[in-house]
Amino acid sequence: MLNPLFRTLVKVAVASLVVGTIMAHFGITAEQLMREVGLSTERIQEYARQGFAWAWPNVLLGSIVIIPIWFVVFLFRPPGKSSSD
């Protein structure tokens, strides 16, 4: 399961590097793009804080249910079965 995820992340990183290099060649910067869209670094940081403040309690609440269920399923799994099969 981790292999396809890792391959996808590498592909996204390489594509981002290529596009970023091409944009830098033409003199386009992140600051210019943010100014055109009407964003500032402070506003992006505030959006990130608000998103984290909303998501973190929900992640904790969900984990209170999910982790015990996962543990019970893990305990009652048939012997000899590995997740790599």
C-alpha positions as CSV (number, residue, x, y, z in Angstrom):
1,M,0.0,0.0,0.0
2,L,2.8,2.4,0.8
3,N,4.5,1.8,-2.6
4,P,1.8,3.4,-4.8
5,L,1.4,6.3,-2.4
6,F,5.2,6.9,-2.4
7,R,5.4,6.7,-6.2
8,T,2.5,9.2,-6.5
9,L,4.3,11.6,-4.1
10,V,7.5,11.3,-6.1
11,K,5.7,12.0,-9.3
12,V,4.0,15.1,-7.9
13,A,7.3,16.3,-6.5
14,V,9.1,15.9,-9.8
15,A,6.3,17.6,-11.8
16,S,6.3,20.5,-9.3
17,L,10.1,20.8,-9.7
18,V,9.8,20.9,-13.5
19,V,7.0,23.4,-13.5
20,G,8.7,25.6,-10.9
21,T,11.9,25.6,-12.9
22,I,10.1,26.6,-16.0
23,M,8.2,29.4,-14.2
24,A,11.4,30.7,-12.6
25,H,13.0,30.8,-16.1
26,F,10.3,33.2,-17.2
27,G,10.7,35.3,-14.0
28,I,7.4,34.3,-12.4
29,T,7.7,34.2,-8.6
30,A,5.4,32.9,-5.9
31,E,5.0,36.4,-4.5
32,Q,3.8,37.7,-7.8
33,L,1.2,34.9,-8.1
34,M,0.0,35.4,-4.5
35,R,-0.3,39.2,-5.2
36,E,-2.4,38.5,-8.3
37,V,-4.7,36.2,-6.5
38,G,-5.0,38.7,-3.6
39,L,-3.3,36.6,-0.9
40,S,-0.5,37.4,1.5
41,T,1.7,35.1,3.6
42,E,-0.1,36.3,6.7
43,R,-3.5,35.4,5.2
44,I,-2.3,31.9,4.1
45,Q,-0.8,31.3,7.6
46,E,-4.2,32.4,9.2
47,Y,-6.1,30.0,6.8
48,A,-3.7,27.2,7.8
49,R,-4.2,27.9,11.6
50,Q,-8.0,28.0,11.1
51,G,-7.9,24.7,9.2
52,F,-5.8,23.0,11.8
53,A,-8.0,24.4,14.6
54,W,-11.0,22.8,12.9
55,A,-9.4,19.5,11.9
56,W,-7.4,18.6,15.0
57,P,-10.4,18.1,17.4
58,N,-12.2,16.1,14.7
59,V,-9.2,13.8,14.2
60,L,-9.0,13.2,17.9
61,L,-12.7,12.5,18.1
62,G,-12.5,10.0,15.3
63,S,-9.5,8.3,16.7
64,I,-11.3,7.6,19.9
65,V,-13.6,5.4,17.9
66,I,-11.3,4.1,15.1
67,I,-8.3,3.0,17.2
68,P,-10.2,0.6,19.5
69,I,-12.1,-0.9,16.6
70,W,-8.8,-1.4,14.7
71,F,-7.2,-3.0,17.8
72,V,-10.1,-5.5,18.3
73,V,-9.9,-6.4,14.6
74,F,-6.2,-6.8,14.9
75,L,-6.5,-9.1,17.9
76,F,-9.1,-11.4,16.3
77,R,-7.4,-11.7,13.0
78,P,-6.6,-15.3,11.9
79,P,-3.1,-16.4,12.8
80,G,-0.5,-16.5,10.0
81,K,-2.1,-13.7,8.0
82,S,0.2,-10.8,7.3
83,S,-0.8,-7.5,5.8
84,S,1.7,-8.0,2.9
85,D,-0.2,-11.0,1.5
